[in-house]
Amino acid sequence: MKRRELLFLMSAINALMALGIDLMLPAFDRIRDAYDLGDGSPRTGQVITIYFLGMATAQVAWGPLTDRFGRKPILYVSIGIYLVAAAGSALAPSFLTLLASRFVWGIGASGARTVTSAIIRDRFEGVDMAKAMSQIMAVFMLVPILAPALGTGIIAVLPWRGVFWFCVAWAAVIGVWSLRMRETLPAAEQRPLSLVSSAVGYWEVMRTRVTAGYNIATVFLQGVFTTYLASSELLISEVFDRRAQFPFIFGCIAVLFAIGALVNGRIVGFFGVHGLINKMYLVTMSLTATSVVVSVLADGRPNFWIYIPLLGLTLGSFMFLMPNLSTAALDPMGHLAGTASAFGGAIRIGGGAILGTIVSSQVSDSTTPFAIGVLVLCAASWITVLVTRHRSPQLRVNPPVRVPA
């Protein structure tokens, strides 16, 4: 499989995770009605956060398994779990059953996500890996652009549970397509599987300061993403009273994600991974601070045409941070790619789900709690990077290097 097809396949596999999130959002009103949650209930956000918790919990196990048995066997197992759990969600008779199925669904999605990160680390290094990560994210961002509109279309012609069955079909397609991919972990490099070897591997990852520190920094950024995903439908429908326009608005913001990822892939070779991280935190903090000011001055109901573009630019700026932070964290861990990927994914998604749940639970009829929460989480991420850099004398900002596109 050549580079372009491989990157598209990795994007499509990651889309399994995104479809399990974004395709659900237009169905929130139907979920409230089906399970008698009440109009405008924020409990539908649990459908998202429990999915993230399932992803975080399982990655601790998926990492050592991918380093022991290879990438492809674990990919097939995780897709199988994904299929079963998505079907279980479609058939769930109660809201608690739905949440339980969503948790298992997240477990399956996390295996696929762990495998894709490990494969990218197997095939690429350094700036080339950052460029590959950015290309995957750019294609991956087509999902939140299209998924809400697709979900709305599915609900218009089928029962709302059809959004779950669509995920079942997508997973089956990915399973067949991945048969073309070769195994990227040679048998000679497979690690023994035991509690001791797994613990040793995770300990090495945790005591590698750059890997641990930069992964912790991504936890706070993931908290912002989770807060946004759990609160976006409520903010757009209730605060700005634009329920019918939700898929379009959500998609427009996602376009900025894709643009950010594409531009990052082009300029990271010039600025260097660490150099670009430094610059983009200044941009992100400026945008989040402005959003808080705008929200507070408007008593929690700012002008739509001011606040939403600010929010889109803020989230789009993350596409210059997340791929590069992940690249810098994985770069020293080539011999433990699966374990390091699992460690980063587990703490990022688990911590982000917890932080997102805390912040989104405060969001009802005002943008102010949301804006302040985003500012605090972004500041915590930046402080973590600064502390990591200060305490890591071996870490140097990459000098500008021109790399062919």
N, C-alpha and C positions, 0 to 999 in steps of 0.2 A: 504494500500500500504506500503510495507516494505521499509526500508531505501534505499537499493540499487536501487530498481525500482523508488522510489521517486527522488533520485539524478539523475538517468538517464533521467527521465521525465523533471526535472528542466533544465538539460543540453540541452535536445531537444527543450524545449521552448525557452531557450536563443539562440539556434541555429537559430530560426526564425529571430532574430535580425542580427546574423552574416551572414546568407545566403543572406539577403537583402543588404549586403555589398560585401562580397568576391565573390559571384557568378557573380557579374556584371563586375568585373575587366577585364576578357578576352574579354568582349564585347565592350570595350572602342573604339577600332578602328572602329568597325561597327557602333557605336553610332555617331562617328565623321562623317562617310560617310553618314549615314541615315539623319542626320540633318545639313549637310554641315557646320560643325564647322571648317574644315581645318585640314590638317595633323599635328599631334603632338600638337593639341590644348589642353591647360591645363583646358579648360572649362568642360571637362568630369569629373574633380574632384568635380564639383558642384553636380553631381549625388550622391556623397558620403556625402558631407558636408550638403546639404539640408535635407538629410535623418536624419542626426544627429540633426539638428535644429528642425525637427519635433518631434523627440524623446524627446528632452529637453523641448520644449514648453508644451507638453501634460502631462509630469510627475507631474507637479504641481497640476493638477486636478486628475490624477489617484490615487495619494497617499490617500487623504481623502476619495475617493470613495471606495478604498479597505478596509479602516478601518470602513466604514459605512455599505457596502453591503456584505462584505466578499470577499474572494479571488477568488472563482470559477466563480461567475457571471461576475466579471470584466475581468477575463481571457477570457471568451467566447465572451464578447463584443469586446475586443481588437483584438482577432483572426478574428472576423468578419470584422472589419475595415481593418486589414492586408490583408485579402483575396480580398476585393473590390479594395483597392489601388494597390495591385500587378497586378490585372487584368487591372486596369486603366493604369498602366505604360506600360503593354504589348500592349495596344491599342492606346497609345498616338500618335497623328498625328504631334506634333511639340515638339521641345526641351523644350519650356516653359511649355507645358502640361505635359511632362515627369517629369520636376522638381516639378510641383504642385502635381502630383500623388505620387512622392517620398516623399514629405513633409507629406502627409496624411499617406503614408505607414509607415513612422517613428513614427507617432502618434500611430498607431496600435501596432507596435513593442515595443514602450515604455510601453504600458499597460502590455504586457506580461512580460517584464523585471521587472517592479515594483512588479508584483504579485510574481514572483519567489523569489526575495529578501525577501519579506514579509513572504513567506512560510518558507524559511530557518530560518529566525529569530523566527518564531512561534515554530519551531521544535527543534532548537539547540541554545546553548549559549556558549560564551567564546571560548576557544581553540577548542571545538567540532564544533562550528560554523565555525571557520577558516579552520578546516580540511574539513568540508562539502563544503565550498566555493571553496577550492582548488580542490576537486574532481570534482565539477561541471565545473570549468574552464579547468581542464585537458581534460575532455570529450568534452567540448565546443570547445577546440582548435583543435579538429579533423576537424572542419568545414573549417577554413582557410588552413589546410593542404590539404583537398580534394576538396574544392569548386572551386578553379581556374582550376584544371584539369577537374573537372566535368563540369564547365562552358564551357571550351574549347571543351569537348566531345559533349555537347549539341549543340554548335554552328556548330560543324562539320557535324551533321546529321539533324539539324533543323534550321529554321530561328533564328537569334540572339535573337529575342523576346522570344524564348523558355526558356531562363533563368528566365524570369519573371513568366512564367506559371509553372515552376518547383516549385517556391516559393508558388504559389497558392496551388499546390498539397500537399506540405509539411505541410502547415498550416492546411489543412483539416485533415490530418493524426493526427496531434497533438491535434486538437479539439476532435476527437473520443477517442484517448488514454487518455486524461485528464478526461474523464467520470469516470474512475476507481479511481480517487483521491478523498479523502474526504475533506470537508471544514476544514481548520486549525484554523479559527477564530471563537470561540464560540459566539453564539448570545448575550450572556450577556456582552461580551467585545466589541461589536460594538459601535462605537462612533457616536453621532448625527452629521448630515451633515448640516452645515450652514456656511456662510461666517465667522461668529464670531468664531465658534469652529475650523474651518480650520485655521484661522489666529492665534488663540491661540496655536494650535498644531505646526504650523510652527515656531512661535515665540519661543516656548520651545526648538525646535530642534536647532534654530539658536543661542540661548543664552547658549546652552550646548557647552562649548568651545572645548572639544575634538571632538565632533561630527562635529561641523562647521569647525574647523581647519583642521582636517584630510580629510574632504570632499573637502575643497579648495585645499589641497595638491594633491588630485587625479585629479583635473581639469587640472593641468599642465602635468601630466602623460598622461591623455587622449588626450591632445593637441599633444603629440608626436605620439600616436597611429593614430590620425586622419591625421596628416601630413604624416605619413608613408603610410597609406591606399590611400590617395589622390595622393601621389607622386611616389609610388613604381613602377607602370607600366611605368612611364616616366623615372625614374632613370635607371631601368633595361633595358628598350628598347632603350633609346636614349643615356644615358651617358655610359653604359657598352655594348651597341649594342648586347644584348642577348634577343631579342624579343621572339624568338621561345622557349627559356628556361624559360620564365617568370613563368608559372604555377609551374614548378619544383622548381625554386629558392624560390618563395613565400611559397610553401609548406614546404621546408626545414627550412626556418626561423620560420614557425609556429610550426614545430616539437620542436624547442627550447622553445616555449611558453608552450607546453604541458609538456615537461620535467620539466621546472621550476615549473609549477603548481603541478605536482606530488611530486617533491622533497619538495616543501614548505609544502604540507600536511603531509609529514613524519617528518620534523624537527621542525615545528612550536611549537609542544608540548614540545620540549626540550629547545629551546631558549626563548620561550614566544613570544607573538605577538609583543610587543614593542621592545623587544631585537632584534628580527630578522629584524625589520624595520631599527633600528639603523645601523646594520651591512651591510645591502644590499644597503643602500644609498651610503656608501663608495665605494662599488663595482661599482654601476651604474655610479657615477660621474667619477671614474677612466676610465671606458670604453668610456664614452661620450667625455671626454677630449682627450683621445687617438685618437678617430675618427676624431676630429677637426684637430689635428696635422697632421694626415695622409692625410686628404683631402687638407689642405692648402699647405703642402709640394709638393703635386702632382698637384697643380694648378686646383683643382676641378675635376680631373679625376684620382683617385687613382687606384692602382692595385685591380682588382676584388677580388682576393683570399685573400686580406688583409682586404679590407673595408667591404665586405658583411659579413664575419664571425664576425667582430667587431659589426656590426649593429645587427646581429642575437643574439649575446650574450647580447647586451644592452637591446633589447626588451625582451629577455627571462628573464633578471633580474627583469623586471617589475612584473613578476608572483610571486615574493617574496615580492612585495610592494602592489600591488593593492588589493589582497584578504585580506591582513592583515590590511591595512589602512581602508578598508570597514568594516571589522569586528570590529576594534576598534571604528569606528564611530557609528556603529549600536548597540554596546553592551549596552550602557546606555538607549537605546530607545525601550525596549521591549514593553512598553505600547503604543508606537506610531510607530510600525514597518513599516506600510504602508506609513505614512507621512514622516518618517525619510528616508526610502528608496527612496521615490519620490524626496525629497529635494536633497539627494546625487546624484541621477541619473540626475536630472534636471541641477544642476550647473556643474556637471562633463561633461555631454555630450554637453550641450549648450556652456559652456565655452571652452571645448575642440574643438568643431566645429569651434568656432570663431578663437581661436588660431591656429588651424590646417589650416584654410583657409588663414590666414595671412602668415604663414610660407610657405605653399605649393605653394602659388602664386608667391613666389620668386624663385622656383625651375624650372630650364629649362634644361640647358646643363652642370650643375656643381653640385657636391655633397656638395660644401662648404656652401651655404645658408642652406641646409638641416641639415648638421652636426652642424653648429653654433646654429641654431634654437633648435635642440634637446638638446644641452648643456645648453642653457639658460633656457629652460622649466624645465629640470631636476633640475637645481640649484634652481629655484624658488620653486619647490615642496619641496626640502630638507629644504630650509630656512623656509618655512611655517610650516613644522613639528617641527623644532627646536624652533621657536617662540611659537607655541602652547604648546609644552612641558614646555618651560621656564615659561609661564604664567599660567600653570595649576599645582599648587602645589599638587593637589590630584592625579595627574597622576604619577604612578610609573612604572618603567620597570619591566615587569613580571620576576620573578626569574625562573631559569631553572627548569622545571617540566617534569619528564618522564611520558608520557601518552601512554597507549597501542595503537598500530596502529588500 
